[in-house]
């Protein structure tokens, strides 16, 4: 039975209250009684406005539904549709030309280009791995993945042939990024180092050489006594790349946090990261291993001066969006508090430990708090976030715009009004990012009644997707984000397919994006190669001023007009989506795992989170609505795929088999059959409902 404590009229889960009063407040100079009074006042002011914004979402959606239903069977009127969206306020006027005014931003975000990790806040081990992924071994990344065409490692020991291929590839990279004045790195014997560009040699220490290219550091580890170093003419034992410049510690799509117990754990881990004292012990290879945060790195410049490089990824925290409420805090009268308001206050309170240097390590040297705010619909909601952050800053005694915001460009109304959204937070924005899956889920839901949608596998080739990705970069550049903020791209979802990632993901820096998401520290090291191959800021200068793709293209609805579906095509799409839904939901509901590598229908491991679930469930809800498939066909696909998902999880001792009377099965089915009525097609309300039922059971 959860115990609730009275705090200034709020009913607060005792686990959360204990965390705030015993862990988060001490040392900050904030009085507990005043904190709770101010928190209650903030919730009292902003909760009604939060609710009004959600009601506006539903009103706009109802009007769009009516528009499509009134034109059923008619050809789409693109001009009339756009005029209608302006008329109802879905589209707003473009702001006058402006440049963002964000200040006090760490260079990893503003002036450097490199990979970004996203990890669940509830998993301390993953969070520590990500924080420490600022520096990664290129030798290990090549050796341990399929990134090279070298033969696979022999079981039971070091594969010398593969190792030689790894070293050769790493030396070839050095020849490209930091060439010698003459000859190849493969032949460098050590001793005197003469680079083609001497300015690229920026530091030394007895066991290392520090080089720099495109703003990113490259460390040569010199250890002639090591197994690898003794085989190298210069004693190079490893090539270490500056890899994950930034990390998002996620309280949203990648976690299953449904109550005060879950949220307190997430906040505890975020506080530990902000203090630098988070540790995690676990069994590995028959031993207990304790992981902690890496210290900074000290070097000596060529002129003899000591300097320090940040040892860890600079961390954002992703709060939840505006939709969900949380049982961990109840307002006077018993209603649940909006979870996004609680996140804004509590994650920022934890970040005070970094700003006030209360811990052992530093996150932001510029004195900022970095918060990603997802799933905002349009500039009005972004403006609400801006005013909310003002209020939190006042509550915590922070200077204006200390709290920075990252805006996820993942909802249709935000994409269509992106410049206005940026303008609404123009003095605190540090990040815009595209997210194909959530954006596709909202595309389907917004136009749910326009007709049956094309299969999700065809969405990536849609004209609206190309327009969406290009608009994000070009609007961001036009608003002055280059050199002040990140323009990001989405996740590579296949952590085992690194060769394919190396071939495909170079498209992100080439597009002008100065960061993109990767699924693991190893992937971050490999993706870092792309930022050496492409000078992103030069690329941004090349494309700055290019025309922004038209709104007509963005609003081109991906309806499968006049398509005759074959039974085989329908069955394949049903199986594909049902397998993905079941495979993800069964872990979310039964084990509280919000993000993991889930085998797809072809047994390829994919990093799955709620965004992937949203598109799959909305796709099937749309097909049911328009009669492409029947309820009986969906239920048959769920039954077929439950057998497959059970087999894929046979090695998991914690796994519970899927059965039609099980909570996880019920949740998966509800996501499909109730998908049309879910707010914006989001999965959170149903997932939270069924996870809470599972925990209660």
Secondary structure as UniProt FT lines:
FT   STRAND          4..7
FT   TURN            8..9
FT   STRAND          10..13
FT   HELIX           14..19
FT   HELIX           20..24
FT   TURN            26..29
FT   HELIX           32..70
FT   TURN            71..73
FT   HELIX           78..87
FT   TURN            88..89
FT   HELIX           107..110
FT   STRAND          115..120
FT   TURN            121..122
FT   HELIX           124..131
FT   HELIX           132..134
FT   STRAND          135..137
FT   HELIX           138..143
FT   TURN            155..156
FT   HELIX           160..177
FT   HELIX           185..187
FT   HELIX           198..200
FT   STRAND          201..205
FT   TURN            206..207
FT   STRAND          208..213
FT   TURN            214..215
FT   STRAND          216..222
FT   TURN            224..225
FT   TURN            227..228
FT   HELIX           229..231
FT   TURN            233..234
FT   STRAND          236..242
FT   STRAND          244..250
FT   TURN            253..254
FT   HELIX           260..275
FT   STRAND          280..284
FT   TURN            285..286
FT   STRAND          287..291
FT   STRAND          297..300
FT   TURN            302..303
FT   STRAND          306..309
FT   STRAND          314..319
FT   STRAND          325..330
FT   TURN            332..333
FT   STRAND          336..338
FT   HELIX           339..355
FT   TURN            356..357
FT   TURN            365..366
FT   STRAND          369..373
FT   HELIX           378..396
FT   TURN            400..401
FT   STRAND          403..409
FT   HELIX           412..416
FT   HELIX           418..424
FT   TURN            425..428
FT   STRAND          429..434
FT   HELIX           436..446
FT   HELIX           448..450
FT   HELIX           456..459
FT   TURN            460..461
FT   HELIX           463..478
FT   TURN            479..480
FT   TURN            482..484
FT   STRAND          486..489
FT   TURN            495..496
FT   HELIX           498..504
FT   HELIX           506..510
FT   TURN            511..512
FT   STRAND          515..518
FT   HELIX           521..533
FT   HELIX           536..543
FT   TURN            544..545
FT   HELIX           551..554
FT   TURN            561..562
FT   HELIX           567..591
FT   STRAND          596..599
FT   TURN            601..602
FT   STRAND          605..608
FT   HELIX           610..625
FT   TURN            626..627
FT   HELIX           631..648
FT   TURN            649..651
FT   TURN            653..654
FT   TURN            660..661
FT   HELIX           663..673
FT   HELIX           675..677
FT   HELIX           679..681
FT   HELIX           684..696
//
